[in-house]
Amino acid sequence: MEEENKQLDSMKNPIIQNDEIDLIEVAKTIWAGRKLILKITAIFFAIGLVIAFGSKVEYEASCKLMPESQEGMKPNLGGLGSLAGLAGINLDMGGNGALTPELYPEIAQSVPFLLKVWSQPIHFEKQDTTISSYIYFKEIDRPSVLSLIFDYTLGLPFQIKAMLSKKDVEFSTSNKDNQIIRLSKEDTDLLETYTKRISVSVDTKSGILTLTSEMPDALAAAELAQLSIDQLTKYVTDYKVSKAKENFDFVLDRYNETKTEFEKTQKDLALFNDRNRNVSTAFGQIELQKLQNEYNLAFEVYKGMASQKEQAKIKVKEETPVFAVLEPVRVPISKSKPKKLLILLSFVFIGLMSSIAFVIFKK
């Protein structure tokens, strides 16, 4: 009974013979449906053309940095560190600070960081203007042809809903006292899109930091990358040296106070000596000895604070991280998006495979 069913199936579908695919019959089927295959492939090719030439042009710029290792600040764990590494345990607590390179990508995607970056002016060569990224994307940038086609076809209901529910524009504000940030709906959407334009990656083995930026203008992409890396290194530096800087400021204030006190006692002693060149009375001797003791004490305190000030200054320099530039920012020459040839080849391949599969299964 099973053999009869197989024979009936083979008669219905000549491609399958004895549970095996007849490649010759497949080729004949494909050749017979070549017109349909060409039509479907042409449709996919046309879709690929629309996407390839309708997408927005983007340029990508990048740079590479090597953060200072600061080996002297890390404990020497010897073989224990190697064993912990094999077990997947990280014993490196990042020296005196808790800010490790693995956190740099999170910093670059934080809202305060992005707000500082997009508010800084950069030069857009195509428009021959220097404005902030925020102003460019809010007032100058225009959607691509592909976006317009989508918005007024499949996205038309969403456009109508947005127009009906649109309220007055709420300006972006921030409260510096309690670090509360308030953005309008439009600015929030713009910021979410902007996060994709800046990315930071860190190689955990070599410690090399790579920052990449993407903009519709080649020069703007390079300037955004430089601006972002400057802002990131400044943030890391400020965080690393914050405690040492606070200590230095405190010591500097005390140093200035002791310096003022020392200069006052020095002046008082000089005035007394000028007025009493030949001191013979006991009271005069006591007053001179008193001023001399105050001068000596003020000098010792001043000398000690001067030494502490120099030590605090050295500590700030020791805590300041150093970033060696491995690959500086370069203005990109070629476009990063859209990859027209790849898009066209992909759609042709998808169309060809889909049409062949359709013809075979239809048969």
C-alpha positions as CSV (number, residue, x, y, z in Angstrom):
1,M,0.0,0.0,0.0
2,E,2.9,2.4,0.9
3,E,4.6,1.6,-2.4
4,E,1.4,2.5,-4.3
5,N,1.1,5.8,-2.5
6,K,4.8,6.6,-3.3
7,Q,4.1,5.8,-7.0
8,L,1.0,8.1,-6.9
9,D,3.1,10.9,-5.4
10,S,5.8,10.4,-8.0
11,M,3.2,10.6,-10.7
12,K,1.8,13.8,-9.2
13,N,5.2,15.4,-8.6
14,P,7.8,14.3,-11.2
15,I,10.5,16.2,-9.4
16,I,10.5,13.6,-6.6
17,Q,11.5,10.1,-7.8
18,N,11.9,7.3,-5.2
19,D,12.3,9.7,-2.3
20,E,15.1,11.5,-4.2
21,I,15.1,14.9,-5.9
22,D,15.5,14.7,-9.6
23,L,17.9,17.6,-10.4
24,I,17.3,17.4,-14.1
25,E,13.6,17.8,-13.5
26,V,14.3,20.7,-11.1
27,A,16.3,22.4,-13.7
28,K,13.6,21.9,-16.3
29,T,11.0,23.4,-13.9
30,I,13.2,26.4,-13.2
31,W,13.7,26.9,-16.9
32,A,10.0,26.6,-17.6
33,G,9.3,29.3,-15.0
34,R,12.2,31.6,-16.0
35,K,9.9,34.4,-17.0
36,L,8.2,34.5,-13.6
37,I,11.6,34.2,-11.9
38,L,12.9,37.2,-13.9
39,K,9.8,39.2,-13.1
40,I,10.0,38.5,-9.3
41,T,13.8,39.2,-9.3
42,A,13.3,42.4,-11.2
43,I,10.7,43.5,-8.6
44,F,13.2,42.8,-5.8
45,F,15.9,44.6,-7.8
46,A,13.6,47.7,-8.1
47,I,13.0,47.6,-4.4
48,G,16.7,47.4,-3.8
49,L,17.3,50.4,-6.1
50,V,14.7,52.5,-4.1
51,I,16.4,51.5,-0.8
52,A,20.0,52.0,-2.1
53,F,19.4,55.4,-3.7
54,G,16.7,56.6,-1.3
55,S,18.5,56.0,1.9
56,K,20.4,58.9,3.6
57,V,24.1,59.3,3.1
58,E,26.2,58.8,6.2
59,Y,29.9,59.2,6.9
60,E,31.8,57.4,9.7
61,A,34.9,58.6,11.6
62,S,36.8,56.9,14.3
63,C,39.8,57.2,16.6
64,K,41.7,54.8,18.9
65,L,43.2,55.5,22.3
66,M,45.3,53.6,24.7
67,P,44.6,54.5,28.4
68,E,47.5,54.6,30.8
69,S,48.0,51.3,32.6
70,Q,49.1,52.8,36.0
71,E,50.7,49.5,37.0
72,G,52.1,51.0,40.2
73,M,48.7,51.6,41.5
74,K,47.5,48.0,41.1
75,P,48.2,45.3,43.7
76,N,50.6,42.6,42.6
77,L,48.6,39.4,42.9
78,G,51.1,37.1,41.2
79,G,49.7,33.7,40.3
80,L,46.5,34.4,42.2
81,G,45.5,36.9,39.5
82,S,46.0,34.3,36.8
83,L,44.0,31.7,38.6
84,A,41.2,34.1,39.2
85,G,41.2,35.1,35.5
86,L,40.9,31.4,34.5
87,A,37.9,31.1,36.9
88,G,36.3,34.2,35.4
89,I,36.8,36.4,38.5
90,N,38.1,39.9,38.1
91,L,40.3,40.9,41.0
92,D,41.3,44.2,39.4
93,M,39.4,46.9,41.3
94,G,40.6,49.6,39.0
95,G,43.3,51.1,41.3
96,N,42.2,53.9,43.6
97,G,39.1,54.7,41.5
98,A,36.1,52.5,40.5
99,L,35.9,53.8,37.0
100,T,37.3,51.1,34.7
101,P,37.6,51.2,30.9
102,E,34.7,48.8,30.7
103,L,32.4,51.6,31.8
104,Y,33.5,54.0,29.1
105,P,30.7,52.8,26.6
106,E,28.1,53.4,29.3
107,I,29.4,57.0,29.9
108,A,29.3,57.7,26.1
109,Q,25.6,56.6,26.0
110,S,24.5,58.5,29.1
111,V,22.1,61.4,28.7
112,P,24.3,64.1,30.4
113,F,27.2,63.2,28.1
114,L,25.1,63.3,25.0
115,L,23.5,66.6,25.9
116,K,26.9,68.2,26.3
117,V,28.1,66.8,23.0
118,W,25.1,67.7,20.9
119,S,25.1,71.2,22.2
120,Q,28.7,71.9,21.1
121,P,29.1,73.6,17.6
122,I,30.7,71.6,14.8
123,H,31.2,72.5,11.2
124,F,29.0,71.1,8.4
125,E,30.9,71.4,5.2
126,K,28.0,70.8,2.8
127,Q,25.9,73.6,4.4
128,D,29.1,75.7,5.1
129,T,27.9,76.5,8.6
130,T,29.0,75.9,12.2
131,I,26.1,74.9,14.4
132,S,25.4,72.3,17.1
133,S,24.2,68.8,16.2
134,Y,21.0,69.6,18.0
135,I,20.2,72.5,15.8
136,Y,21.2,70.7,12.7
137,F,19.0,67.6,13.2
138,K,16.1,69.7,14.5
139,E,16.0,72.5,11.9
140,I,18.2,71.7,8.9
141,D,18.2,67.9,8.4
142,R,15.5,66.5,6.2
143,P,14.2,63.0,6.0
144,S,15.3,60.7,3.2
145,V,13.1,59.8,0.2
146,L,12.7,56.3,1.7
147,S,11.5,57.7,5.0
148,L,9.0,60.0,3.2
149,I,7.7,57.1,1.2
150,F,7.2,55.0,4.4
151,D,5.7,57.9,6.4
152,Y,3.1,58.7,3.8
153,T,2.2,55.0,3.0
154,L,2.5,52.5,5.8
155,G,3.2,55.2,8.4
156,L,0.4,57.5,7.4
157,P,-1.9,56.5,10.4
158,F,0.9,57.3,12.8
159,Q,1.4,60.6,11.1
160,I,-2.2,61.5,11.5
161,K,-2.2,60.4,15.1
162,A,0.9,62.5,15.8
163,M,-0.7,65.6,14.2
164,L,-4.0,65.2,16.2
165,S,-2.2,64.7,19.5
166,K,0.5,67.3,18.9
167,K,0.9,69.8,21.8
168,D,2.8,73.0,22.2
169,V,6.6,72.4,22.0
170,E,8.1,72.1,25.5
171,F,11.5,73.5,25.7
172,S,14.3,71.3,27.0
173,T,15.3,72.3,30.6
174,S,17.6,71.0,33.2
175,N,17.8,71.7,36.9
176,K,21.5,71.8,37.8
177,D,20.9,71.9,41.6
178,N,19.3,68.4,41.8
179,Q,20.5,67.0,38.5
180,I,17.0,66.6,37.1
181,I,16.7,66.6,33.3
182,R,13.5,67.4,31.5
183,L,13.1,67.0,27.7
184,S,10.2,67.5,25.4
185,K,8.9,64.5,23.5
186,E,10.5,65.7,20.3
187,D,13.9,66.1,21.9
188,T,13.6,62.7,23.6
189,D,13.0,61.0,20.2
190,L,15.9,63.0,18.7
191,L,18.2,62.0,21.6
192,E,17.3,58.3,21.1
193,T,18.3,58.6,17.5
194,Y,21.4,60.5,18.4
195,T,22.7,57.7,20.7
196,K,23.2,55.5,17.6
197,R,25.6,58.1,16.1
198,I,28.2,57.7,18.9
199,S,29.6,54.4,20.0
200,V,32.6,53.4,22.2
201,S,34.1,49.9,22.4
202,V,37.0,48.7,24.6
203,D,39.2,45.7,23.9
204,T,39.4,44.0,27.3
205,K,42.7,42.3,26.4
206,S,44.7,45.2,25.0
207,G,42.7,48.0,26.7
208,I,42.4,49.9,23.4
209,L,39.5,52.3,23.3
210,T,37.8,52.9,19.9
211,L,35.3,55.7,19.5
212,T,33.2,55.9,16.3
213,S,30.8,58.6,15.2
214,E,28.4,58.9,12.2
215,M,27.0,62.0,10.6
216,P,25.5,63.0,7.2
217,D,28.6,65.2,6.6
218,A,32.2,64.0,6.4
219,L,33.8,66.9,8.2
220,A,31.0,66.9,10.8
221,A,31.6,63.2,11.5
222,A,35.3,63.8,12.2
223,E,34.6,66.8,14.4
224,L,32.0,64.9,16.3
225,A,34.4,62.1,16.9
226,Q,37.1,64.5,18.2
227,L,34.5,66.4,20.4
228,S,33.2,63.1,21.8
229,I,36.7,61.8,22.7
230,D,37.7,65.1,24.2
231,Q,34.5,65.0,26.3
232,L,35.0,61.4,27.3
233,T,38.7,61.9,28.4
234,K,37.7,65.0,30.3
235,Y,35.0,63.1,32.2
236,V,37.4,60.3,33.0
237,T,40.1,62.7,34.1
238,D,37.8,64.8,36.2
239,Y,36.5,61.6,37.9
240,K,40.0,60.2,38.5
241,V,41.5,63.4,40.0
242,S,38.4,64.7,41.8
243,K,39.6,63.5,45.2
244,A,43.2,64.5,44.7
245,K,42.0,67.9,43.3
246,E,39.8,68.5,46.4
247,N,42.7,67.7,48.6
248,F,45.0,70.0,46.6
249,D,42.5,72.9,46.8
250,F,42.2,72.4,50.6
251,V,46.0,72.4,51.0
252,L,46.3,75.4,48.7
253,D,43.8,77.4,50.9
254,R,45.7,76.5,54.0
255,Y,49.0,77.3,52.3
256,N,47.7,80.8,51.4
257,E,46.5,81.4,54.9
258,T,49.9,80.4,56.5
259,K,51.7,82.4,53.9
260,T,49.7,85.5,54.8
261,E,50.3,84.8,58.5
262,F,54.0,84.3,57.9
263,E,54.4,87.5,55.9
264,K,52.5,89.4,58.7
265,T,54.8,88.1,61.4
266,Q,57.8,88.8,59.2
267,K,56.7,92.3,58.7
268,D,56.0,92.9,62.4
269,L,59.4,91.6,63.4
270,A,61.1,93.8,60.8
271,L,59.2,96.9,62.0
272,F,60.1,96.2,65.6
273,N,63.8,95.8,64.7
274,D,63.8,99.0,62.7
275,R,62.2,101.0,65.6
276,N,64.3,99.4,68.3
277,R,67.8,99.0,67.0
278,N,69.4,99.1,70.4
279,V,67.1,97.3,72.7
280,S,68.3,97.5,76.3
281,T,65.2,97.2,78.4
282,A,63.8,93.9,79.6
283,F,60.4,94.6,78.2
284,G,61.9,95.2,74.8
285,Q,63.9,92.0,74.9
286,I,60.7,90.1,75.8
287,E,58.8,91.7,73.0
288,L,61.6,90.9,70.6
289,Q,61.7,87.3,71.7
290,K,57.9,87.0,71.4
291,L,58.0,88.3,67.8
292,Q,60.9,86.1,67.0
293,N,59.0,83.0,68.3
294,E,55.9,83.9,66.3
295,Y,58.0,84.4,63.3
296,N,59.8,81.0,63.7
297,L,56.5,79.2,64.3
298,A,54.8,80.9,61.3
299,F,57.8,80.0,59.2
300,E,57.7,76.3,60.2
301,V,54.0,76.1,59.5
302,Y,54.4,77.9,56.2
303,K,57.3,75.7,55.3
304,G,55.3,72.5,56.1
305,M,52.3,73.7,54.1
306,A,54.5,74.5,51.2
307,S,55.8,71.0,51.3
308,Q,52.3,69.6,51.5
309,K,51.2,71.8,48.6
310,E,53.9,70.3,46.4
311,Q,53.0,66.8,47.4
312,A,49.3,67.4,46.7
313,K,50.3,68.8,43.3
314,I,52.3,65.7,42.5
315,K,49.4,63.5,43.6
316,V,47.1,65.3,41.2
317,K,49.6,64.6,38.4
318,E,49.9,61.0,39.4
319,E,46.1,60.5,39.4
320,T,45.6,62.2,36.1
321,P,45.1,59.5,33.4
322,V,47.1,59.7,30.2
323,F,45.6,58.6,26.9
324,A,48.0,57.7,24.1
325,V,46.5,58.4,20.7
326,L,47.0,55.3,18.5
327,E,44.8,56.4,15.6
328,P,43.9,60.1,15.3
329,V,40.5,61.2,13.9
330,R,40.6,61.4,10.1
331,V,38.0,63.0,7.8
332,P,36.3,60.1,6.0
333,I,36.6,60.0,2.2
334,S,34.0,57.3,1.3
335,K,30.5,56.9,2.5
336,S,29.7,54.4,5.2
337,K,26.0,54.2,4.3
338,P,24.2,53.2,2.2
339,K,26.2,50.3,0.8
340,K,24.5,50.4,-2.6
341,L,26.2,47.4,-4.2
342,L,25.6,45.2,-1.2
343,I,22.0,46.2,-1.0
344,L,21.4,45.5,-4.7
345,L,23.1,42.2,-4.6
346,S,21.2,41.2,-1.5
347,F,17.8,42.0,-2.9
348,V,18.7,40.3,-6.2
349,F,19.8,37.2,-4.3
350,I,16.6,37.2,-2.2
351,G,14.4,37.8,-5.2
352,L,16.1,35.0,-7.2
353,M,16.0,32.4,-4.4
354,S,12.4,33.4,-3.5
355,S,11.2,33.1,-7.1
356,I,13.0,29.8,-7.7
357,A,11.5,28.4,-4.5
358,F,8.0,29.6,-5.5
359,V,8.3,28.0,-9.0
360,I,9.5,24.7,-7.6
361,F,6.9,24.4,-4.8
362,K,4.2,25.6,-7.2
363,K,5.1,22.7,-9.5
